[in-house]
């Protein structure tokens, strides 16, 4: 069995803690945000980064042990490809169904009265 040197243990621990913090922020965002569109950001942004940190820690340990880390690379690849695509499809479906948003209307780029265009 290969033991990790102290610096590698600290690096892996830092990646795990960082991943855990991002995942926690994503979970809190799912609870705290007021509507569907805002809640969509929590799993697609913060939780993806959280799982990415945990996978990087696992990849570092497997590389140190002399393994190539194919499962970690495949999980990372599929996660970073499917999370944005699924979030985009969910947002489009919500827009199509007319799910209301509490964010309000975005600002327009029209000049205010009395301003030059």
N, C-alpha and C positions, 0 to 999 in steps of 0.2 A: 504494500500500500504506500502510495506517495503522500507524504505530508507536505502541506503548504508552508512556505516561509512566512514569517510574520508580516512582511509588507504586503504579500498577496492576500493573507487573511484579512488585513485591514481594507484592502481595495475591494475584495468581495463583500465584506461587511458594509462598506460605504455604498456599494451598488444595491445591495439588498435593502438597506435603510432608505435610500433615495427612491427605489422602486416602491417600497411600502408607503412612503409619504405621498407619492404621486397617486397611488391607488386609493389611499385614504381621502385625498382631496377630491378625486373623482367620485367616490362614494358619497361624500358629504354634498358635493354638487348635485348629485341625483336627488338628494333629499331636500336641498334648500332652494333650488331654482324654481321659479313659479310656473313655468309652462313648458310644453313639449319641446319647442325649438331651443330654449335655453338648456333644458336637460339633455339635449342631444350632444352638447359640447362636452359634458363630463366624461362619458365613456369613450368618446372618440379622441379626446385630447389627453386628459390627465391619466386615465386608466391605461391607455395604450403606452404612454411613457413609463408608467409603473411596471407593467408587464415586461416592457423592453429592458428596464433596469434589472429585473430578476433574471431574465434570459441572458443578459450580458454577464451577470455573476455566474450563472451556470455554465456558460460558454467558457469563461476564464478558468474555472475549475477543471472542466473537461480537457481543455487544451493543456493545462499544467500536468494532467495525468497522462498525456500522450494520446488522447483520443481526439478525433477530428471535430466532434460536436455537430454532426449533421442534424440530429433532431432539433437542437436549439436554433440552428440557422433556418431550418424549414419553418419552425413555428414563428420565428421573427419575420420571415418573408411573408408568410400567409397573414399574419396579424397586421402588418403595416400595409398590405395590399387590400385586405377585406374590410378593415375598420372604416377607412374613409369612403369606400364604395357603398357599404351598407348604410352609413350615416347619410350620404347623399340621396340614396334611394328612399330612406325613411323620410327625409325632409321633403322630397318631391311628392311622395304619397300624401304627406300631411298637407302640403299646399294644395294638391289636387282635391283633397277632401274638405278643404276649407277650415282646417283646425285654427282657431284664433290664437293670436300672439299678444302678450302683454308688453312687448317691446315698443310698440307704436310704429308710426310710419318713418321710413328713412328720410333724411333731409334731401331736398332737391337741389340741383345745381343752377336753378333759375336765379337771375339777379334780383335783388330786392328793388322795390320801386324807388326811383331816383338815382340808382347806381348805373354806371356805364357797363354794358355787356362785355 
